[in-house]
């Protein structure tokens, strides 16, 4: 991927100024080490991946559109490098793209997650240890990672995150790489929201996906998500 964006780059500077209500940092910041690490691909592999992604990911997506796996994105030369980060696990390469600019929820996985920015985008990130015994999380603890187009980050297991947010008036576009089966429906008898008692089992929402919802996000609440995010539904301001 591209070298980490300098903290004084014009795009980062504009975004940080517009979001003074958030702790914003770039991929070059030491703050990233709490959540994950930058990932680089050889130039030829990166060019091939971005070309495949440009054909697969719509430029004007519907609201919060996510596709878990796309065959054309899972067969290129870049997969050898990507799979090395996961110990050669079977991976799905999908995409997420939308005009989203609000928090809405926080999920975590038992595995790492690799996110490739096809456009500039922002990620709201949190630490799992800040979830309290009642399975609530204070949204004020979140930090905001700015990624420029072409950058990628490998999030550690259990890092709190959700859909990226756009940084300009245009939609964001990203690739999402996870172990195969992640974010697919649970088996019958393990439905989301089945356990009423607060605890990690209550947060299990889909395969390899534990979810805290913001109470204002009605689509998630109607699907039985746990209303565990306290405070306002944070908005990322565009530039």
C-alpha positions in Angstrom: 0.0 0.0 0.0 1.0 3.6 0.0 3.5 4.8 2.7 1.6 6.1 5.8 0.2 9.6 5.2 2.2 12.4 6.8 0.3 14.0 9.7 0.7 17.4 8.0 -0.8 16.3 4.7 -3.5 18.7 3.4 -6.3 16.1 3.4 -5.5 15.0 6.9 -5.1 18.6 8.1 -8.5 19.5 6.7 -10.2 16.4 8.2 -8.6 16.9 11.6 -9.7 20.6 11.7 -13.3 19.6 10.8 -13.4 17.0 13.5 -12.0 18.8 16.6 -14.6 16.9 18.7 -12.7 13.7 18.0 -9.1 12.5 18.7 -8.0 12.1 15.1 -4.7 10.4 14.1 -3.1 9.1 10.9 -1.6 5.8 9.9 1.8 7.3 10.6 0.9 7.9 14.3 2.1 5.8 17.2 -1.6 5.7 18.3 -2.2 3.1 15.6 -0.2 0.5 17.6 -3.0 0.2 20.1 -5.4 -1.0 17.4 -3.3 -2.6 14.7 -0.6 -1.9 12.1 -0.2 -0.6 8.5 0.1 -3.3 5.8 2.1 -2.9 2.6 1.8 -4.8 -0.7 4.4 -4.9 -3.5 3.7 -2.3 -6.2 2.6 -4.9 -8.8 0.2 -6.7 -6.4 -1.2 -3.4 -5.2 -1.9 -2.2 -8.8 -3.6 -5.5 -9.6 -5.7 -5.4 -6.4 -6.8 -1.8 -7.0 -7.7 -2.5 -10.6 -9.9 -5.5 -9.5 -11.5 -3.5 -6.7 -12.3 -0.6 -9.1 -14.3 -3.0 -11.2 -16.0 -4.7 -8.3 -16.9 -1.9 -5.9 -19.7 0.6 -7.1 -18.9 4.3 -7.1 -22.4 5.3 -5.9 -23.4 2.6 -3.4 -26.6 2.4 -1.4 -26.6 3.2 2.3 -24.2 1.0 4.3 -23.7 -1.6 1.5 -21.5 -4.6 2.5 -20.6 -7.7 0.5 -18.7 -10.3 2.4 -16.8 -12.0 -0.5 -16.2 -11.4 -4.2 -14.6 -14.2 -6.2 -12.7 -11.8 -8.5 -11.1 -10.2 -5.5 -10.0 -13.5 -4.0 -8.0 -15.0 -6.8 -5.2 -12.4 -7.6 -1.5 -12.3 -6.9 -2.1 -10.2 -3.8 -3.6 -13.1 -2.0 -0.3 -14.7 -1.1 0.7 -11.6 0.7 -2.6 -11.1 2.4 -2.9 -14.8 3.5 0.5 -14.6 5.1 -1.0 -12.1 7.6 -3.6 -14.7 8.6 -1.4 -17.7 8.7 -2.7 -19.0 5.4 -6.3 -19.1 6.6 -9.1 -19.3 4.1 -10.1 -15.7 3.5 -13.0 -13.8 2.1 -12.3 -10.5 0.3 -15.3 -8.3 0.1 -16.2 -4.6 0.2 -18.0 -1.9 2.1 -19.0 1.4 0.5 -21.5 4.1 1.4 -22.1 7.7 2.3 -22.1 6.8 6.0 -20.8 9.4 8.4 -22.2 8.2 11.8 -21.0 5.6 14.4 -24.2 3.5 14.6 -22.6 0.5 16.2 -19.3 -1.2 17.2 -18.4 -4.8 16.3 -15.4 -7.0 17.0 -14.1 -10.3 15.7 -12.0 -13.1 17.2 -9.7 -12.6 14.2 -7.8 -9.7 12.7 -9.5 -7.6 10.0 -7.6 -6.1 7.0 -9.2 -2.9 5.7 -8.0 -1.4 2.4 -9.0 2.2 1.7 -10.0 2.7 -2.0 -10.8 6.3 -1.1 -9.9 8.5 1.8 -12.0 7.2 4.8 -12.2 7.4 8.6 -12.5 4.5 11.1 -13.8 5.0 14.6 -11.8 2.6 16.9 -12.0 1.5 20.5 -10.4 -1.0 22.9 -12.3 -4.1 24.1 -11.2 -3.7 27.7 -13.3 -0.5 27.9 -16.5 -2.5 27.6 -17.9 -2.7 31.2 -19.4 -5.7 33.0 -22.9 -4.8 31.8 -21.7 -4.9 28.2 -21.8 -1.1 27.8 -19.2 1.1 26.1 -18.8 4.9 26.4 -18.6 6.3 22.9 -16.5 9.2 24.2 -13.5 6.8 24.4 -13.4 6.3 20.6 -10.5 7.5 18.5 -10.6 8.2 14.8 -8.1 6.9 12.3 -7.8 8.7 8.9 -6.7 6.5 6.0 -5.9 7.9 2.6 -6.7 6.1 -0.6 -4.3 3.1 -1.2 -3.5 2.7 2.5 -4.4 -0.5 4.5 -4.5 -1.4 8.1 -4.6 -4.8 9.9 -6.8 -4.4 13.0 -6.0 -6.7 15.9 -8.5 -9.3 17.1 -11.3 -7.8 19.2 -10.7 -4.2 18.3 -13.9 -2.3 18.3 -14.9 -0.8 14.9 -17.7 -0.7 12.5 -18.4 0.7 9.0 -15.9 3.3 7.8 -17.1 6.8 7.4 -16.7 9.1 4.5 -14.4 12.1 4.8 -15.8 14.2 1.9 -19.1 14.6 0.2 -18.4 11.6 -2.0 -19.0 8.0 -0.8 -16.2 6.0 0.8 -15.1 2.7 -0.8 -13.1 0.0 0.9 -12.1 -3.6 0.8 -12.7 -5.8 3.9 -10.7 -9.0 4.3 -11.7 -11.5 7.0 -11.7 -15.3 7.6 -14.3 -17.0 5.4 -17.7 -17.2 7.0 -17.3 -14.0 9.1 -20.4 -11.8 9.0 -22.7 -14.6 7.8 -25.9 -15.7 9.6 -25.6 -17.8 12.8 -26.7 -21.4 12.8 -30.3 -22.1 13.7 -30.6 -22.1 17.5 -28.0 -19.4 18.0 -30.0 -16.4 16.9 -28.7 -12.9 17.6 -30.2 -11.5 20.8 -31.3 -14.8 22.1 -29.6 -14.4 25.5 -31.1 -11.7 27.6 -28.4 -11.6 30.3 -25.6 -9.1 29.5 -22.4 -10.8 28.5 -20.3 -11.7 25.4 -22.9 -14.3 24.3 -25.5 -11.6 24.2 -23.3 -9.6 21.8 -22.9 -12.4 19.3 -24.7 -11.2 16.2 -23.4 -13.1 13.3 -20.6 -15.6 12.8 -17.3 -14.2 14.2 -19.1 -10.9 14.8 -20.0 -9.5 18.3 -22.0 -6.3 18.1 -22.8 -3.3 20.3 -25.5 -1.1 18.7 -26.2 2.6 19.3 -29.8 2.8 20.6 -30.6 5.4 17.9 -29.7 2.9 15.1 -33.2 1.5 14.6 -32.3 -1.1 11.9 -29.9 -2.8 14.3 -32.2 -2.6 17.2 -35.0 -4.2 15.2 -32.7 -7.1 14.5 -32.1 -7.7 18.2 -28.7 -6.0 18.6 -27.6 -5.1 22.1 -28.0 -1.3 22.8 -24.6 -1.1 24.5 -23.2 2.3 23.2 -23.6 5.2 25.6 -23.5 8.8 24.6 -24.4 10.5 21.3 -24.3 8.7 18.0 -21.0 10.2 16.9 -20.9 12.0 13.6 -17.7 12.3 11.5 -17.8 15.7 9.8 -16.9 15.8 6.1 -14.5 18.3 4.5 
